[in-house]
Amino acid sequence: MALTCFPGALNPFCRQPISVSLCCDQLALATSSTLLYIYSYSNQNLSFITKFSPHSKSLSCMLYHPTIPGLLATGGAPNSRVILWSIEGKTVQKQATLNLQRRPNALIWLLDEELIIGDEHGTLYRWNRNEEKLNKFTNQSLSGKQNDEVQLFAVANKQKFIMAIAYKSGSICICHVDLDKNNLNMLHKLSSDSANTICCSIQFAHSESPLDRSTLLYISYGHGSIKVCDYTNGKILGQLMLVKQSKNTNMNDPRCKTYYPLAWMDANTLLTGNIE
């Protein structure tokens, strides 16, 4: 696996937590401001296409559809909305809008038409974009903490309906999604530890990863470490430190955090970066 860096190429003025989503030859980068940046990439080169503000007050999450080029879902304020956008070149068009009761924090496509949504109070929804139907999952609060804010989602690329959910409390729950029963079946729960309280990105192995890496889950923490877990048994296999911290660093101080998003560019290249 290779780690790739584009120094200052994405948003040189960004000093806020960022998220990255890739699909086909496009890359979207979001900050906690309202701006979303769109790039094209090929041969590990990025070219700026356009930028826009999908939500007027704040942008809390965004995600490309994995198989439909240019289809982007975003979540933010006001009105706690999820919006679907069609992006072709510099042309950005709104396709659909969904209003929720609370701010959406995490999005993931489970199927071509099925979008999973997590909000700031830990509520988990499924939205069918074709039927425009919204349902809550029957079981909530998988972390065991009431109103535990959902922060991140990831789905396994080689095993259908396996999903990881990262909560603000630090817990990461790996579960099986039963759409027929509208239920989430817990498989494993990874507890937080005192040094790694802020999880800023989670990614399952790439869909074309070799068999010996197909069950891996990569967890990026705010102080510059990436932990590798086997999602079939919930065991941590190793850790990669992207930056070296001084002995006097308080890892629970948000001012000391540097956020490292993760996104696959191909089966062997994991894109990561910080806010500097």
Residue frames as qw, qx, qy, qz and C-alpha x, y, z in Angstrom:
[[0.000, 0.887, 0.461, 0.000, 0.00, 0.00, 0.00],
 [0.429, 0.224, 0.007, 0.875, 1.28, 3.46, -0.92],
 [0.118, -0.789, -0.403, 0.449, 0.56, 6.75, 0.80],
 [0.419, 0.461, 0.335, 0.707, 0.27, 9.67, -1.60],
 [0.186, -0.704, -0.294, 0.620, 0.56, 13.37, -0.82],
 [0.361, 0.667, 0.323, 0.566, -0.23, 16.41, -2.96],
 [0.381, -0.351, -0.329, 0.790, 1.49, 19.23, -1.03],
 [0.067, 0.451, 0.130, -0.881, -0.77, 22.27, -0.94],
 [0.005, -0.068, -0.728, -0.682, -2.60, 21.08, -4.04],
 [0.111, -0.545, -0.828, -0.077, -6.07, 20.75, -2.60],
 [0.168, -0.900, -0.283, -0.287, -6.84, 23.85, -0.56],
 [0.558, 0.228, -0.374, 0.704, -3.78, 25.75, 0.65],
 [0.164, -0.445, 0.195, -0.858, -5.89, 28.11, 2.80],
 [0.759, -0.402, -0.402, -0.317, -7.76, 25.37, 4.66],
 [0.093, 0.362, -0.726, 0.577, -7.14, 25.21, 8.42],
 [0.686, -0.131, 0.298, -0.651, -10.22, 23.18, 9.26],
 [0.573, -0.035, 0.818, -0.036, -11.16, 19.47, 9.34],
 [0.437, 0.418, -0.450, -0.658, -11.54, 18.17, 5.80],
 [0.744, 0.095, 0.652, -0.110, -13.09, 15.17, 4.08],
 [0.145, 0.446, -0.653, -0.594, -12.32, 13.71, 0.68],
 [0.756, 0.260, 0.557, -0.223, -14.43, 11.62, -1.70],
 [0.012, 0.421, -0.680, -0.600, -13.40, 10.12, -5.04],
 [0.723, 0.365, 0.557, -0.184, -15.32, 8.65, -7.96],
 [0.729, 0.612, 0.207, 0.228, -14.10, 7.83, -11.47],
 [0.591, 0.281, -0.047, 0.755, -11.75, 10.71, -12.31],
 [0.158, -0.760, -0.049, -0.628, -13.17, 13.28, -9.87],
 [0.484, -0.187, -0.621, 0.588, -12.17, 14.22, -6.36],
 [0.262, -0.800, -0.232, -0.487, -14.29, 16.34, -4.00],
 [0.449, -0.016, -0.543, 0.709, -12.84, 18.08, -0.97],
 [0.336, -0.785, -0.366, -0.371, -14.99, 19.63, 1.76],
 [0.232, 0.205, -0.527, 0.792, -14.13, 21.88, 4.68],
 [0.150, -0.531, -0.748, 0.369, -16.27, 22.74, 7.67],
 [0.160, 0.372, -0.018, -0.914, -17.00, 26.06, 5.95],
 [0.684, 0.462, 0.352, -0.440, -19.60, 26.06, 3.17],
 [0.412, 0.670, -0.471, -0.401, -17.21, 25.56, 0.25],
 [0.871, -0.002, 0.488, 0.055, -16.77, 22.30, -1.64],
 [0.092, 0.692, -0.546, -0.464, -13.89, 21.94, -4.14],
 [0.914, 0.281, 0.280, -0.082, -14.04, 19.67, -7.19],
 [0.086, -0.668, 0.638, 0.373, -10.88, 18.37, -8.92],
 [0.920, 0.325, -0.172, -0.135, -10.08, 15.98, -11.73],
 [0.417, -0.651, 0.628, 0.086, -7.23, 13.56, -11.20],
 [0.938, 0.340, -0.070, -0.001, -5.17, 11.23, -13.38],
 [0.757, 0.314, -0.328, 0.470, -1.73, 9.71, -12.94],
 [0.563, -0.509, -0.383, 0.526, -1.65, 11.15, -9.40],
 [0.180, 0.075, 0.075, 0.978, -2.07, 14.70, -10.72],
 [0.046, 0.675, 0.655, -0.336, -4.89, 17.01, -9.58],
 [0.119, 0.226, 0.313, 0.915, -6.51, 19.78, -11.64],
 [0.166, 0.358, 0.514, -0.762, -9.02, 22.22, -10.17],
 [0.090, 0.444, 0.758, 0.470, -12.46, 22.20, -11.89],
 [0.247, -0.620, -0.230, -0.708, -14.83, 24.28, -9.78],
 [0.164, -0.120, -0.742, 0.639, -16.08, 25.10, -6.29],
 [0.373, -0.488, -0.373, -0.696, -19.53, 25.78, -4.87],
 [0.193, -0.163, 0.656, -0.711, -21.47, 26.07, -1.60],
 [0.324, -0.259, -0.856, -0.308, -24.05, 23.27, -1.41],
 [0.401, -0.697, -0.583, 0.116, -25.43, 24.60, 1.90],
 [0.107, 0.838, 0.032, 0.534, -25.59, 28.25, 2.90],
 [0.488, -0.807, 0.206, -0.261, -24.64, 27.90, 6.60],
 [0.384, -0.565, 0.730, -0.004, -22.47, 24.80, 6.99],
 [0.766, 0.313, -0.508, -0.241, -21.35, 21.65, 5.18],
 [0.630, -0.503, 0.520, -0.281, -21.20, 18.65, 7.54],
 [0.635, -0.117, 0.749, 0.149, -20.71, 15.70, 5.16],
 [0.577, 0.601, -0.242, -0.497, -20.45, 14.77, 1.49],
 [0.575, -0.173, 0.788, 0.135, -19.95, 11.64, -0.61],
 [0.380, 0.352, -0.579, -0.630, -19.76, 10.66, -4.28],
 [0.924, 0.091, 0.176, -0.327, -21.91, 7.80, -5.51],
 [0.543, -0.432, 0.668, 0.268, -19.54, 4.85, -6.08],
 [0.515, 0.175, 0.755, 0.366, -20.88, 3.86, -9.53],
 [0.311, 0.833, 0.437, 0.135, -22.78, 6.87, -10.96],
 [0.514, 0.107, 0.014, 0.851, -20.27, 9.46, -12.24],
 [0.029, 0.335, 0.061, 0.940, -20.78, 12.98, -10.94],
 [0.555, -0.617, -0.414, -0.373, -23.57, 12.12, -8.45],
 [0.300, 0.218, -0.569, 0.734, -22.67, 13.76, -5.14],
 [0.493, -0.698, -0.504, -0.127, -24.60, 13.73, -1.85],
 [0.226, 0.339, -0.389, 0.826, -24.05, 16.51, 0.70],
 [0.454, -0.667, -0.590, 0.044, -25.44, 17.25, 4.15],
 [0.315, 0.077, -0.245, 0.914, -25.56, 20.50, 6.07],
 [0.034, -0.678, -0.546, 0.492, -27.50, 23.49, 7.35],
 [0.431, -0.105, 0.452, -0.774, -29.88, 25.24, 7.31],
 [0.809, 0.054, -0.051, -0.584, -32.88, 22.89, 7.64],
 [0.553, -0.315, 0.770, -0.041, -30.65, 19.84, 8.26],
 [0.762, 0.519, -0.037, -0.385, -30.77, 18.91, 4.59],
 [0.583, -0.166, 0.693, 0.390, -29.32, 16.15, 2.46],
 [0.500, 0.719, -0.065, -0.479, -29.01, 17.22, -1.17],
 [0.770, 0.099, 0.525, 0.350, -28.12, 15.19, -4.27],
 [0.148, 0.805, -0.231, -0.527, -26.08, 17.04, -6.91],
 [0.848, 0.376, 0.284, 0.243, -25.18, 16.21, -10.50],
 [0.199, -0.809, 0.318, 0.453, -21.71, 17.47, -11.44],
 [0.791, 0.391, 0.344, 0.321, -20.54, 17.48, -15.05],
 [0.468, 0.469, 0.007, 0.749, -17.47, 19.59, -15.74],
 [0.099, 0.065, -0.332, 0.936, -18.13, 23.00, -14.20],
 [0.498, -0.319, -0.320, -0.740, -21.91, 22.50, -14.29],
 [0.052, -0.049, -0.866, 0.495, -23.51, 21.72, -10.92],
 [0.488, -0.281, -0.359, -0.744, -27.24, 20.93, -10.74],
 [0.391, -0.152, 0.690, -0.590, -29.47, 20.02, -7.78],
 [0.362, -0.041, -0.848, -0.385, -31.32, 16.70, -8.24],
 [0.600, -0.519, -0.581, -0.181, -33.13, 16.01, -4.96],
 [0.048, -0.486, 0.444, -0.752, -33.52, 17.40, -1.44],
 [0.639, -0.404, -0.655, 0.007, -34.32, 15.67, 1.87],
 [0.202, -0.654, 0.276, -0.675, -35.09, 17.56, 5.11],
 [0.607, -0.170, -0.729, 0.268, -34.26, 15.92, 8.45],
 [0.473, -0.836, -0.264, -0.089, -35.00, 16.92, 12.04],
 [0.530, -0.758, 0.239, 0.296, -31.33, 17.15, 13.01],
 [0.214, 0.802, -0.475, -0.294, -28.06, 17.88, 11.22],
 [0.982, 0.182, -0.025, 0.049, -26.77, 14.99, 9.06],
 [0.340, -0.795, 0.478, 0.156, -23.17, 14.14, 9.90],
 [0.304, -0.323, 0.851, 0.282, -22.41, 11.01, 7.86],
 [0.756, 0.431, -0.038, -0.491, -23.48, 9.53, 4.52],
 [0.248, -0.321, 0.874, 0.268, -22.76, 6.23, 2.79],
 [0.699, 0.246, -0.336, -0.581, -24.20, 4.51, -0.29],
 [0.605, -0.192, 0.754, -0.168, -25.13, 0.94, 0.61],
 [0.578, 0.365, 0.690, 0.239, -26.72, 0.17, -2.78],
 [0.267, 0.277, 0.403, 0.830, -27.13, 2.19, -5.97],
 [0.241, -0.624, -0.383, -0.637, -30.41, 3.60, -4.71],
 [0.668, -0.646, -0.367, 0.033, -29.98, 3.26, -0.91],
 [0.243, 0.602, -0.341, 0.680, -28.27, 6.07, 1.06],
 [0.632, -0.498, -0.520, 0.288, -27.52, 5.58, 4.78],
 [0.027, 0.729, -0.079, 0.679, -27.60, 8.75, 6.90],
 [0.586, -0.394, -0.550, 0.447, -26.40, 9.39, 10.47],
 [0.042, -0.856, -0.136, -0.497, -27.23, 12.54, 12.40],
 [0.118, 0.568, -0.473, 0.663, -25.87, 14.58, 15.32],
 [0.629, -0.386, 0.380, -0.558, -28.05, 12.71, 17.88],
 [0.254, -0.280, 0.926, -0.001, -26.94, 9.27, 16.72],
 [0.724, 0.365, 0.410, -0.417, -30.08, 8.49, 14.70],
 [0.229, -0.226, 0.803, 0.502, -29.55, 6.20, 11.70],
 [0.629, 0.509, 0.212, -0.549, -31.73, 6.42, 8.58],
 [0.431, 0.037, 0.745, 0.508, -31.99, 4.83, 5.15],
 [0.374, 0.636, 0.071, -0.671, -33.19, 6.87, 2.18],
 [0.598, 0.270, 0.676, 0.335, -34.19, 5.30, -1.13],
 [0.035, -0.412, 0.196, 0.889, -33.45, 7.97, -3.74],
 [0.111, -0.141, -0.759, -0.626, -35.73, 6.40, -6.37],
 [0.300, -0.585, -0.748, -0.095, -38.74, 5.95, -4.11],
 [0.025, -0.535, 0.170, -0.827, -37.87, 9.12, -2.11],
 [0.766, -0.513, -0.315, -0.224, -38.65, 7.11, 1.03],
 [0.098, 0.572, -0.602, 0.549, -36.97, 7.71, 4.41],
 [0.840, -0.394, -0.346, -0.139, -36.93, 5.08, 7.20],
 [0.274, -0.716, 0.565, -0.304, -35.26, 4.88, 10.60],
 [0.514, 0.157, -0.839, 0.080, -33.45, 1.67, 11.50],
 [0.702, -0.544, -0.374, -0.269, -35.29, -0.20, 14.25],
 [0.763, -0.484, -0.176, 0.391, -32.24, -0.42, 16.52],
 [0.207, 0.888, -0.131, 0.390, -30.28, 2.73, 17.40],
 [0.376, -0.801, 0.402, -0.234, -27.47, 3.73, 19.82],
 [0.936, 0.157, -0.294, 0.111, -25.16, 0.89, 18.84],
 [0.348, 0.538, -0.510, 0.574, -22.31, 2.54, 20.75],
 [0.539, -0.397, -0.680, 0.300, -24.22, 2.08, 24.01],
 [0.181, -0.295, -0.273, 0.898, -24.31, 5.83, 24.69],
 [0.237, 0.757, 0.594, -0.134, -27.54, 7.78, 24.33],
 [0.275, 0.951, 0.086, -0.112, -27.58, 10.47, 21.61],
 [0.592, -0.425, 0.430, 0.534, -24.00, 9.54, 20.63],
 [0.377, 0.766, -0.143, -0.501, -23.27, 11.67, 17.56],
 [0.864, 0.256, 0.357, 0.246, -22.62, 9.71, 14.37],
 [0.128, -0.790, 0.304, 0.518, -19.46, 11.02, 12.74],
 [0.177, 0.504, -0.712, -0.455, -18.37, 8.60, 10.00],
 [0.907, 0.158, 0.298, -0.251, -19.51, 5.64, 7.89],
 [0.129, 0.504, -0.765, -0.379, -17.71, 3.11, 5.72],
 [0.917, 0.121, 0.178, -0.335, -18.90, 0.01, 3.86],
 [0.570, -0.314, 0.705, 0.282, -16.92, -3.10, 3.00],
 [0.396, 0.545, -0.411, -0.614, -16.18, -3.34, -0.70],
 [0.331, 0.223, -0.888, -0.227, -15.89, -7.13, -0.93],
 [0.115, -0.289, -0.916, 0.254, -18.59, -8.11, 1.56],
 [0.204, -0.500, -0.403, -0.739, -22.06, -6.70, 0.91],
 [0.535, -0.685, -0.291, -0.401, -23.95, -4.99, 3.74],
 [0.701, -0.362, -0.317, 0.527, -21.01, -4.83, 6.18],
 [0.086, 0.849, 0.063, 0.517, -20.76, -1.29, 7.57],
 [0.527, -0.184, -0.439, 0.704, -18.57, 0.53, 10.10],
 [0.168, -0.878, -0.273, -0.356, -19.98, 3.42, 12.16],
 [0.470, 0.067, -0.402, 0.783, -17.72, 5.83, 14.06],
 [0.321, -0.834, -0.437, -0.103, -19.27, 7.74, 16.98],
 [0.028, 0.844, -0.213, 0.491, -18.21, 10.91, 18.79],
 [0.751, -0.608, 0.215, -0.141, -17.62, 8.87, 21.95],
 [0.062, -0.648, 0.746, 0.140, -14.76, 7.13, 20.13],
 [0.667, 0.033, 0.738, -0.098, -16.49, 3.79, 19.58],
 [0.365, 0.361, -0.595, -0.619, -16.43, 2.19, 16.13],
 [0.701, 0.086, 0.616, -0.349, -19.18, -0.37, 15.54],
 [0.169, 0.244, -0.801, -0.520, -18.93, -2.95, 12.75],
 [0.568, 0.215, 0.604, -0.516, -22.33, -4.31, 11.81],
 [0.163, 0.177, 0.850, 0.468, -24.31, -6.19, 9.20],
 [0.355, 0.198, 0.044, -0.913, -27.14, -4.23, 7.56],
 [0.201, 0.310, 0.927, 0.059, -30.36, -6.24, 7.19],
 [0.195, 0.018, -0.232, -0.953, -32.51, -4.21, 4.79],
 [0.426, -0.317, -0.760, -0.375, -35.38, -6.71, 4.85],
 [0.498, -0.576, -0.604, 0.236, -35.79, -6.35, 8.62],
 [0.031, 0.867, 0.003, 0.498, -34.60, -2.72, 8.64],
 [0.754, -0.653, 0.051, 0.050, -32.07, -3.70, 11.31],
 [0.310, 0.746, -0.548, 0.218, -28.35, -3.31, 12.14],
 [0.948, -0.290, -0.129, 0.034, -26.75, -6.47, 13.56],
 [0.188, -0.868, 0.457, -0.041, -23.63, -5.76, 15.64],
 [0.904, 0.240, -0.315, 0.160, -20.57, -7.86, 14.75],
 [0.675, -0.120, -0.306, 0.661, -17.76, -6.11, 16.64],
 [0.142, -0.974, -0.122, -0.126, -17.28, -2.96, 18.68],
 [0.640, 0.225, -0.241, 0.694, -13.91, -1.21, 18.79],
 [0.379, -0.849, -0.298, 0.214, -13.60, 0.91, 21.92],
 [0.257, 0.878, -0.180, 0.362, -11.75, 4.21, 22.00],
 [0.740, -0.272, -0.312, 0.530, -8.58, 4.64, 24.02],
 [0.266, -0.840, -0.176, 0.440, -7.32, 7.72, 25.83],
 [0.338, -0.417, 0.391, 0.748, -4.74, 8.59, 23.17],
 [0.062, 0.084, 0.711, 0.696, -6.95, 8.17, 20.11],
 [0.224, 0.476, 0.653, -0.545, -10.23, 9.87, 20.98],
 [0.427, 0.646, -0.015, -0.633, -10.78, 11.67, 17.67],
 [0.574, 0.140, 0.733, 0.337, -11.38, 9.37, 14.71],
 [0.209, 0.613, -0.097, -0.755, -11.35, 11.42, 11.51],
 [0.596, 0.411, -0.458, -0.516, -11.65, 8.80, 8.75],
 [0.645, -0.132, 0.747, -0.091, -12.42, 5.11, 8.24],
 [0.578, 0.491, -0.437, -0.484, -11.96, 3.06, 5.07],
 [0.905, -0.039, 0.421, -0.042, -12.40, -0.62, 4.29],
 [0.476, -0.251, 0.645, 0.543, -9.99, -2.30, 1.89],
 [0.330, 0.423, -0.376, -0.756, -10.27, -1.35, -1.79],
 [0.865, 0.222, 0.196, -0.406, -12.60, -3.52, -3.89],
 [0.810, 0.497, -0.311, 0.026, -9.61, -4.78, -5.91],
 [0.263, -0.702, 0.628, -0.210, -7.33, -5.43, -2.94],
 [0.481, 0.221, -0.847, -0.047, -5.67, -8.88, -2.87],
 [0.720, -0.397, -0.534, -0.197, -7.29, -11.56, -0.73],
 [0.618, -0.198, -0.512, 0.563, -4.84, -11.14, 2.16],
 [0.100, -0.064, -0.216, 0.969, -5.89, -7.47, 2.55],
 [0.250, -0.388, -0.596, -0.658, -9.57, -7.78, 1.67],
 [0.515, -0.633, -0.578, -0.004, -10.81, -7.87, 5.29],
 [0.443, -0.125, -0.290, 0.839, -8.89, -4.82, 6.52],
 [0.090, -0.919, -0.358, -0.142, -10.37, -1.65, 7.98],
 [0.487, 0.206, -0.165, 0.833, -8.17, 1.47, 8.13],
 [0.311, -0.861, -0.397, 0.067, -8.85, 3.98, 10.93],
 [0.414, 0.448, -0.112, 0.785, -7.26, 7.44, 10.81],
 [0.432, -0.724, -0.425, 0.329, -6.89, 9.41, 14.05],
 [0.119, 0.980, 0.115, 0.112, -6.45, 13.14, 14.41],
 [0.393, -0.821, 0.352, 0.218, -2.92, 13.10, 15.77],
 [0.341, 0.698, -0.565, -0.278, -1.49, 11.38, 12.70],
 [0.282, -0.229, 0.932, -0.010, -1.82, 7.62, 13.22],
 [0.717, 0.131, -0.374, -0.573, -3.60, 5.05, 11.05],
 [0.493, -0.223, 0.804, -0.247, -4.65, 1.82, 12.76],
 [0.497, 0.181, -0.702, -0.477, -5.33, -1.34, 10.75],
 [0.572, -0.087, 0.636, -0.510, -8.08, -3.70, 11.91],
 [0.127, -0.056, -0.929, -0.342, -9.39, -7.05, 10.66],
 [0.492, -0.131, 0.057, -0.859, -13.13, -6.44, 10.57],
 [0.723, -0.094, -0.624, -0.280, -13.98, -10.16, 10.66],
 [0.677, -0.311, -0.590, 0.312, -12.70, -10.48, 14.24],
 [0.248, -0.943, -0.136, -0.178, -12.33, -6.87, 15.39],
 [0.763, -0.434, 0.042, 0.478, -8.61, -7.21, 16.15],
 [0.129, 0.951, -0.228, -0.166, -6.12, -4.37, 15.65],
 [0.939, 0.194, 0.047, 0.279, -3.25, -5.67, 13.48],
 [0.616, -0.014, 0.012, 0.788, -0.91, -2.68, 13.44],
 [0.030, -0.930, -0.231, 0.283, -0.44, 1.06, 13.36],
 [0.581, 0.375, 0.155, 0.706, 1.25, 3.59, 11.07],
 [0.233, -0.767, -0.212, 0.559, 2.38, 6.95, 12.46],
 [0.494, 0.729, 0.257, 0.397, 2.25, 9.74, 9.86],
 [0.078, 0.810, -0.230, 0.534, 3.72, 12.34, 12.20],
 [0.595, -0.082, -0.616, 0.509, 5.88, 12.19, 15.31],
 [0.369, -0.842, -0.200, -0.338, 4.40, 13.78, 18.41],
 [0.162, 0.542, -0.565, 0.600, 6.49, 15.33, 21.17],
 [0.384, -0.184, -0.839, 0.339, 6.41, 13.81, 24.66],
 [0.018, 0.236, 0.445, -0.864, 4.65, 16.91, 26.02],
 [0.315, -0.120, -0.484, -0.808, 1.77, 16.79, 23.50],
 [0.422, 0.144, 0.669, -0.594, -1.66, 16.50, 25.10],
 [0.023, 0.090, 0.859, 0.504, -3.46, 14.18, 22.67],
 [0.001, 0.627, 0.773, -0.092, -6.89, 15.13, 24.06],
 [0.018, -0.627, -0.084, 0.774, -6.40, 18.85, 23.38],
 [0.614, 0.656, 0.439, 0.025, -8.34, 19.67, 20.16],
 [0.140, 0.940, -0.216, -0.224, -5.82, 22.43, 19.40],
 [0.320, -0.539, 0.739, 0.248, -3.13, 19.77, 18.92],
 [0.728, 0.269, 0.630, -0.036, -5.13, 17.77, 16.40],
 [0.164, 0.450, -0.548, -0.686, -4.23, 17.46, 12.75],
 [0.768, 0.250, 0.416, -0.417, -6.94, 15.78, 10.67],
 [0.069, -0.351, 0.825, 0.437, -6.07, 13.03, 8.21],
 [0.791, 0.298, 0.150, -0.514, -8.83, 11.97, 5.77],
 [0.394, -0.208, 0.852, 0.273, -8.47, 8.71, 3.84],
 [0.719, 0.518, 0.097, -0.452, -9.59, 7.88, 0.29],
 [0.720, -0.049, 0.612, 0.323, -8.56, 5.12, -2.11],
 [0.283, 0.661, -0.344, -0.604, -7.11, 6.19, -5.46],
 [0.714, 0.264, -0.589, -0.273, -6.54, 2.58, -6.56],
 [0.909, -0.274, -0.307, -0.066, -6.08, -0.84, -4.95],
 [0.781, -0.079, -0.274, 0.556, -2.59, 0.02, -3.68],
 [0.253, 0.271, -0.102, 0.923, -2.72, 3.78, -3.11],
 [0.292, -0.732, -0.588, 0.182, -4.42, 5.35, -0.11],
 [0.176, 0.622, 0.039, 0.762, -4.75, 9.13, -0.32],
 [0.504, -0.679, -0.427, 0.320, -4.21, 10.93, 2.96],
 [0.310, 0.507, -0.039, 0.803, -3.30, 14.44, 4.01],
 [0.319, -0.488, -0.550, 0.599, -3.48, 16.99, 6.78],
 [0.083, 0.918, 0.388, 0.008, -4.87, 20.48, 7.20],
 [0.372, -0.688, 0.187, 0.595, -1.48, 22.17, 7.06]]
